[in-house]
Amino acid sequence: MPFNSIINRYVFREMIPPFVINLSFFTFVFLMTKILDITHLVVNYRIDLWTVIRMLIYSMPFFLEFIIPMSVMMAVLLAFLRLSSDNEINALKAGGVSIYGLLPPVLLFSLMGFVLTGLVAVYGLPLGRLAFKELVFKVASSNIDIGLKERTFNDSFKDVMLYVNKIDLRSKGLIDVFIEDRRTENIVITVVAPQGTLFREPEGMIFHLGLSNGMINQVDLENKSVNSIRFDTYDIRLDLKKALPVAGGGPKDEEEMSLSELRRFIKDAGIKNDKYYLALMEYHKKFSIPFACFVLGVLALPLGIQSKSAKRSFGIGLGLVFFLLYYILLSAGWVFGEAGIYPPVLGMWVPNIVMGGLGVFLLIRTARERPVAAGAFLGAVKDRFFRPVKKNDTL
């Protein structure tokens, strides 16, 4: 059958609407997970809406890297679920079209998902992470109290631990402040004050924490001596530029590196430490996750055909279960690879190998008209959880 045949074009068009719907839906769900943080920034700190929108845009590549393969799988699954339930697959078989003949539009659709995911992973994620970091620095430089949380130890400033029991959002006052200062070698300074204020110098990234009616305890670790001083007013100088790596041109983490920077870092790494393994896994993840579009797309084809009597809600649940299995394998590979238990390359590609092997097995069984034993199990699950509830049914 020619690649550009009417049947191939028809099947390909069937996958576009569910892909767009799933991509939009899952993107909306992930964005809603940040709605509380967004509301907190807008209401309490008066951050303008455009800054919030930019934060969301810069953070989108992180979850689009996973949403696109998931949407590809759901689109293929729902498309073939509909074709099967309407007996169009049987009509195609009667016309001499085999299951293998339906692979070209699936592979082409998966190729589009592969390209989109690859662009997000290789270019979008590093650029988004760096842009998000720079935006956070600009916001923090004018609203340093955004990073402060009540009853939480804050270590944003190097060698300084800050704890605030309560923050007055109107006056920007700090109530019940505790500070541990280790910026002086062999000296540990702890400061306790019932109230304080945080303000910024007119120019530069220097902030001052003004405290009132508190106590300073100074411990000299070398001489093993302790001094205590009570004060009426005390000022602590904090340098935000040294606290945020992006402001001082600090080293990038593995997700902020481009493909060439990752390759250079891996090549020049002298020792195989945690940073090396993380960079190696991030390098292979930029290829393994886009390739998952092919793996999940091929897996979804036989799943959709074998579940022809199922409803779309069951198809969505089935697709989420298999993607969850893929994500669990990927997460396990990341943990074991980071610990050096087995090669990071293996950890990033095992999910594709497992899910791809399962997809090929199901595809061959479906093409030979041999439903697998899992089909009966899935049918039983569908009958139990997705059948209509009758009045005489009991729990």
N, C-alpha and C positions, 0 to 999 in steps of 0.2 A: 504494500500500500504506500503510495507516495507520501512524503513527509507533509506536503502542503495540501493534503486531501481535505475534502469537506468534513469528514469524520474527525480528523485531527484538529481542524479549526474549531469545530463544534465543541469537542471535549475541552480544548484549551479555553474557550470563552466561558465554559461552565465553571472553571476554577477561579476566574477573576473576581466575581462579586463576593464569594465567601472569603477570599483573601483580603479584599479591601475591608470588609466588615470585621473580620477577626483582627486585622492589624489595627484598626481604629479602636476596637473594643479593648484589646489588651493594652494598648498605649494609654487609653483613658484610665484603665484600672491601675496601672503603675503610677500614673500622675496623681491619682487620688490618694495614693499612699503618702504623698507629701502635702496634702491639703492642710493638715493641722499646722505644720511648720510654716506654710505660706501665710495662713491666717494670723499666726503669731507675729510674723514679721510685719505684715501690713497694719494690723490693729495696734500693736504695742510699740512698734519702733518706726511706724510711718514710712516704711520702705515703699518707693513708688512702684506702681504696677508693672512698668516696663522693665525694671530691674528683676522683679520676680519672674516675668515671662522669659527673660534671658537666662536666668538660672535654670528654669525648666528645660529650655531648648538645649543648653549646654550639657544637661544631665541625661537627655534622651538617648544619645548613642550607647550608653551603658546598658540599658535594657532593650533597645532595638536590636542589639546583637543577638539576643535570645528570642525576641518576639517575632522577627522575620522568619526564622526556621520553623517556629511553632505555627505561624500563620500559613506557611507553605503546606505543612502537613495537614492542618485542618481544612484548607481549601481543597486539596486532593481527596481527602477522606469524605468531605461533605458532597463534593461533586460526584464521586462514584457511588456514594450512598444513595443519592437521588437517582442516578442512572439505573442503579440496580433495583430500587424500589418501584420505579416506573417500567421495569422489564425492558429497558432499552439495551442493557447489556446482553440479555437473551436474544433480542432482535439482531444485535451486531454479530453474535455468535452464529445465529442462523444464516446470516449473510456472508459467512466465511471469514469474519474478523476474529482473530485469536486474542487472548489476553495480552500476549507479547506485542500485538499490533497496536495496543493502546498505550504502550510505553513512551513513544516519541513525544506526545504533548506533555506528559508528566515530566519527562526529562528536560524539555524546553522550559517548562514552568519552573522546575527546580533550578535550572541554570540561571534564570532571572533572579530567583531568590539568592543563589550563590553570589552573583555579582553585587546585589544590593548589600548583603551581609558582609561581603568582603570589603566593600567601600567603607561601611560603617566601622568595621573592626580595624582596618589598616589606617584609615585617615580620620574618620569621624571621632572615634574614641580618644585618641591622643589629643586632637585639637580641642575637643569638648572638655576634657579634663583640665587642660592648661587654661582655657578661657574661663572655665568655672572657678578655678583657683585664683586667677587674676581678679575676677569680679568680686569674689569673696574678700579678697584683700582690700579692694577699693571700698567696699561696704564697711568692712571692719575698721578701716582707718578713720572713717567718719562716725562710726557707731560702735565703738569698742565694746560697749556693754551688751551687744547682741550675743557675743560668745559666752557671756556669764550666765550661769543658771543657778537658781536657788538650791541650796543643800547639795551641791555637786562640787567635787574637787576639780578645779580648772588648771591645766598645765600648759596653756597656750604660750606662755612666756618661758623662755629657757631658764631652767634652774630656779624657777619661782612657782610655788604651788599656792593657789588662791582659793579660799572657801568663803562663800557668802551665805548666810542663813536666810536673808530676805532682801529683795530688791524693790525699792519704791519706784515704780515706773514713771510717776509724775515728776518727782524731784530728782530722779536718777541717783537717789541716795542708797548707800549700802549699809545694811544693818547686821551687826554681829559678824565681824570680819576676822578671818584667821589666815595668816600668811606664813609660809615657810620659804626662806630665802637661802639658797646655797650658791650664790654667785661668787662668794669669796671662798677661796680654797681653804679647807680644814676648818671653816667657820659655818655653823648652822644658826641662822637667826629666825626665831619665831616671833611673830607680832600678833597680838590680840587686841581688838578694839571694838567698842559697841557700835560705832558708826564711822562712815567714811564716804568720800566722793571721788569719782574718777573723771578727770578732765584732760584735754589734749592741748599741747602747745600749739600756738597759731601756725607754725610752720614745722614740717617734718613729721616723723612717725613716733615722736616721744609722748608718752602719757604719764600722768602723775596721779598717784593714789594718795589722797590726803586723808589721814586718820586722826581721830580725836579721842582723848581720854583713855588711852590704852596702855599696854605693857609690852616691853621688848625683853625677850630672853635670848642671850647670846651664848652659844656653846662653842668653846675652842677645843676641837677634837685632838689637836696636837699637844696642847698643854693640859688638857683635861680640866678646864676651868669653866665656870658658869657665872654670867653677870646678868642681873635683872634691873631694868630701868622703867620707871613710869614716865609717861609723857602727856602733855596737854595737846600738842599737835605734832604730827610726824608725816613726812612726805617720802614716798617711795617712787623712784623713777623707773619706768618700764619702757623698753625699746621694742616696738611692734615690728620694726624692720628685721630685727634679728630673730623674732619669734616665728615669722612666716617665711618658709623657704622660697616661695615664689618671689618675694620682695627682694631677697638678697641673692637671687640667682642660684639657689641651692640645687642639689642633685635631683633629677627627676626619678619618680618611681617607675616601675615597669609598665604601668598602664599609660603613662604620659610619654613614653618613648615611641618614636617612629620605628618602622620596620628596619631601616638601616642602622638606627641607634641600638636597637636590640641585638642585631647581628654583630655589631662592633663590640658591644658590651660582653656578649657571650664569648667572642673570640679572644678578647683581651683579658678576660677574668683570670686572675692568677690562682685563686682557690675556689673550690666548689662549695660555697656556703649557701645560706638561705637566699641571699640576693641573686646568686647565680641560678639556682633552681627556679625561682620565681620568674626571672627573665626568660629562661628557656621554655617554661610552660606558657608564658604569655606569647612568646614567638610562635609556638605551635598552635596555640588556641586561635590565633588569627587566621589559621588555615582550616583547622578541624571543625570549628563551629560553622563557617560558611559551607563546608563540604557536607555538613549534617542536613542541608536542604535536600541533597540528592538522596541521602540515606532515609530520611523521614518521608520524603515524597514517594519513594519506591515502596516503603513499608505501608503507607496509607492506601495504596492502590488495592492490594488484596484484602485489606481490612474492610474497605468500603464495599467491595464486591461480596465478601463472605457475610457481611452484616446487612444484607439487602432487606430483611424484614424489620429492621430496627428503625426507630424514629431518629430525627436529627439530634434531639437532646441526648440520646444514647451515643450517637456518633461523636458529639462534642466531648462527652465524658470519656469515651474510649480514646480519643486523640489526646486528651489531657493526661490520661493514665500513662500512655506510652511516652509522651514527652517528659512526664515526671520521672519515669524510669531512666530516660536518657540523661536528665539533669542530675539524678542521684549518682549515676555512673561517672558523670563528668566531675561532680563535686568530690566523690571519693578519689578519683584520679588526681585531683588538685591537692587534696590533703596528703595522700601517700607520696605524690611527687615532691611536694614541698618538704616533707620529712626525709626525702631521699630513700624511701623504702624500696621503690622501684623506679626505673627511668621516667622522667617527666614526659618524654615523648610518648611512651606507652600509655601513661595516664590520660593524655589528651586525645589519643586516637582509639583507645579501647571502646568508648561508647559508640563510635561510628562502626567499629568492627562488629560489636555485638548486635546493635540494631540493624546494621546492614545485612549481617548473616541471617537474622530473623526475617527481614523483609524479603530477601532472595528465596528463603525456604518457603514462606507463605505464598510468594508469587508463583513458584514452580508447582506447589500443591494446588493452587487455584487454577492454573492453566491446565492441569491434568484432571480437573474436576474431582479432586480429592480433598474435601474439606478436612482441616486438621481437627484434632480432638479439642483444641481450644475453642473451636467454633461452637461446640455443644455447651461448653462452660459459659461462653459469652451470651449464648442464647438463654441459658438458665438465669444468668444475672439480669438480663433484660426483662425476662418474664417476671422475675421477683420484684424488681425495683421500678420498672417503667410501665407495668401494666396498669390499666385504669382501675381505680379503687371502687369496689362495689359496696353496697350497703351492708351485705352480710359478711364482708371481710372483717376479720379480727386480727389484732396485732399479736 
